[in-house]
């Protein structure tokens, strides 16, 4: 599993729509200008985009589109969505890419549609149907009782169509060869589930969970729990931490504002990725020690393991993000985890 690879199935499916259907910038991965990201072309764009990923594109397709839009290569995302899925994809540009792991660690919220009575080899709607079962007698009460088992810390077996590696090879490559291998269960955390709609044979459910949760696995396991089998037929990511779907921008909007770089108005500052951490303003001497990799003493909440250090610009009083620090409990110091600005 890659960092925060919630609901991740690597690779493209047959017939998957490519980005030219929604992008005037051309096919993802092709036509990248050779001068992208040359150091001599000036400063990089730095910031974060909360993008509503359309169905049919891989997360990497979206990154490729933003690379061409921004004219730079240093672009990444904080957690993969399958081509099937829509919703929040946090894309980071420039040195903001160094913050991807902090976004990836945040809780996720999904709206999932589970189709009972049909099992596929990928556990989602893009796979091949391998079994059908009668689900005509399935009731809401049976589903509610089964769903209650999937709350809190649970053991979950990842799908074969995933990027988890076995002997250096991603499982999805083995799956494409018809090979199935044993996958060890992984502990994941389901914070809450809420049934939104039930219209047999499909259930719509909101799932709030921690990183690393495979919603496809949850759909499959729920189907086995009620005895009918099931697969994930639709998925929308509603939130990643504080990045919410209602605040996300569409790719079409970004591309429509390419002229004069108007798309940049959708960029969020780097601190948007760190809002869950306490922030501390530091003086110039402390900032220099942090910039040099030294540990410092700070007054931070006792239960915090990470914090953000800021300096204050004399000209306007605005805080500037300097570094993310990690608590060294034994030494009683805060040590630089990632220095984001040199002094």
N, C-alpha and C positions, 0 to 999 in steps of 0.2 A: 504494500500500500504506500503510495506516495504521501507527502505531507498533506494532511487534511483531504484525503481522497474520498470524502463522503460520496456515496452513490456512484463511484467511479468504475466504469468499464472501459479499459483502454482500447484503442483501435476504432476503425470506422466500420459501419455496417453497410451491406450492399444497398445501393440506392439512396444513400444518405445525401441530402441536399448539400451542395457546396456553397461557399460564401458568396459566389458571384450572384446568387439570387437575391441577396439583400445588400450587396456591397458594390459600389461603383469603383472600388479600388482594385478589383480583380480577384483572382482565386487565391485563397490563403496559401502561403508558402511559396508562391511564385511571384516573380517580378520585383523582388526586393532590390531596391537600388543599391549598387555597390558602395555608394558613399554614405550609407546609413551609419550614424553614430561615429563618424570620423571625429577625432579629438579636435582637429583644427576648425571644425565648422561652428564652434561656439558651445554655449552652455546647454546641457541637457534639460529637457522638461522633467520636473520632479513633482510627483503627486499621486493621487489615488482616484480611480474611477469606479464608481458603483454602477455596474452595467447589468441590465436585464438581458440575459443571454436568450436568444431565440432558439426555438426547437430546430434541430437538424444540423447545428454547428457543434464541433468539438470546442472545448475550452481553449485549445491551442489555436483553432481557427480565429477565435476572438482576439487572442494575443497578437496573431499575425496582422489582423486588420488594424489594431491600435498601433502596432509598429509602423505600418505604412502611413497611418494618419499622423503620427508624431514625428516620423522621419528618424527614428532611433531604434536600436536593437534592444536596449536594456528595458525590457517590458516583461512582466510575469504576472501570474495570478496566485491566489492564496488557497485555492482548493477546487479540484476538478468537478465539473458537472458533466454527466453523460450527454451525448447528442440528443437523446430523448427528452432531457430535462430542460426547463426554462427557469428563469429567475436570477437571483443575486449571484453575480460573479465579480469578485473584487479584483481589479486589475491595478497593478502598481507600476509606476514609471520611474526611471532613473534610480537614484539611491533609495527611493521608497521601497524598491524590491527587497531590500534588506529587512524590511519589517514584515514580510510575508508570514513568517512563522508565528508572529504574535496574533495576526488575524486568523490564521489557521487553527489556533488553539481555542478560539471563541466558540460558544454554543451555536448550534444551527437550528433552524426551524424550517420544516417542509410541509407542503400540502401534497399528499400522495393519493393516487387512485389505485386500489387493489382490485384486480379482476379474479374472482374465484371460479374454480372449475376447470381452469386451463393452466398447464405447467409448461414453461418453455426452458430451453437449455441455458439461456442467459439470465433467467428469472425476471426478464422484462419483456416489453412488447416487441423488441427488435429481434428477439430470438426465434428459434424454430420450435414449433409446438411438439412436445414429446409425449404428452399425456393429457387426456381430458377425463373429467369426472363429473358426476351429477351433483349440482349445487342447488337444485330447485327447492330443497327443503331447508336450506340454510336461513337462519333467522338472526335478527339483530341481537337478541339476547345471547345466543351462542357466540356471536362475534364479540360482544362486550366482555363475556367471561374469558374468552381466549385472549383478547387484547390486554386484559388486566395483568396477565402473566408477563407481558413485555414492558415492564416498568422498573426503573431503578437499574442496578448493575446486572447485566445479563451476559451470557456467553453466546457469541454469534459466530457462525462459520462464514467466512467470506465466499463470494461466488467464484466459480472457476474463471469466469470472464472478469478478471481483475488484474491489476498491475503488480500484485504480490509476486515475488520471485521465488522460484524453486531451482536450485543449482544454477543461479544466475540468469534464468530464463523466465520472463513474465508468464503467469499462468494462462493468460488469454491466448498466447501462442500455442501452448499445449492443447488448450481447449479447441482451437481451430483445427488441430490435427486429430481430433476425436479422442484425446487422452484426458482422462480424469484422474487427479491425484488427491490424496487425503490432505485436507487443510485443517490445521489446528484451530480450535475455537479461540476467539479473542474476546476479551472483556470490554464491553461498551456500556455507555450510560444513556438510558432513555429517561429524560426528565418528566415528560408528560405526553399523553396521547389524548386526542379529542375527536370524536366522530362528528364529522360535518354533514355527511349525507350517506344514505343507504338506499340504493335502487338496484336490487338484485339483477345481475351478479356482481355489481361494482360497489365498493365502499370508498368513500372519500374521507380521509383522516388527516388531521394535523399532528405532526410529530415534532416535539422539541427534544433535542438530543445533544450529546457531546460529540467532539470530533471523532473521526474514525468509524462512525456508524454507517453501515451499508443499508440503505432503505430497501434495496432489492432483496437483501437477505431477510429483512424484517417481513416484507410481503410474502416471501416464500415460506418462512417459518410460521407465519400466521395461517397461511393456507393449510400447512400440515397440521397445525394445532386444531383446526376445525374439521379436518378430514377430507376437504374437497380439493386441496391444492390451490395454488394461486400464483399470479405473477404481477409485477408492477406495470401498470398500463400507462400511467402518466405521473409526472413529478414536477413540482415547482418549488424552488428554494425561496422561502419567504424572508429569511434573514440569516446573516452571519454576524454574530455579535450585534453591534450598533448599526450595521449596514442593512437597511431594510428595503424590501421590494418597492414600497410606495415612494421611496426617494431615488430609485434607480433610474438611469437614463438608457434609452434604447440605442442600439447601434445605428439605426436609421437617423436618429436625431444627431448623433455625433458626426456621422458622415455628411449630413445636410449642413453642418456648421463648419465644414472644413475650410471654407474661404476665410482668409484673414485670421486663421487660428481661433475662430469663435468657439470651437469645441472645448477650448481650455477653460471656459467658464464653469465647466462641470467638474474640474479637478478639485479634489479635496486635499487639504494639507496633510503632511505626514502624521501630525498628532491625532488625526481622525482614527488612525489604526491603534492608538494607544490610550484611548479614552478610559479604558477600564483600569489603567494603572494610576497610582498616585503620582502627582508631579511636584517637583521641588525646584524652586529658583535658587541658583547658586551664584556666588560672586565670581569675579574674574580669576582670582587665585585658585579657587576650587575647580573652576572650569578648566583651567590649564592643566591641573593635576589629572583630572578625568581624561582630558584629551591626550595625555601622555600615557594613559593606561594604569594610573595609580588608583588605589582604593581611597575612599574618603569617608568621613563620618557625616551622617545626615540625620535629621529628625524626620522619620517616616513611620507611618502606622505599623505597629508591631506585627500584624498578620500579613504584611505585604512581602512578597519575595522578589518582585521586580518594581522598579520605579523609573520615571523619566526625569532627567535633569534638563533644566532650561536656563538659558541666559536671558537677560533683559536688554533690549536695544536702547541705548541712551537717547537716540534721536526721537523715538516715538513710544517707548515704554512697552513695546510688544515683546512677548516671550519668544525665544528661538530655541527649537529643539536641539539639544546638544548630544545626548546619549541615552541609551537604555542601560540601567544599572541593575546588577543582581546582588542580593544580600549575601554577605559572607558571615554566617552566623557565628562561627568560631572566632573570627578576628574582630567582629563587631564593626565591620566596614561594609560599604557599598562599592562593589567593583564594576568597572565598565564591562558590559556584555556586548554592546555594539555602540561604537562612537560614530556619530552621524555627521559631525561637523568638526573640522580641525580649527584650532586657534593659532 
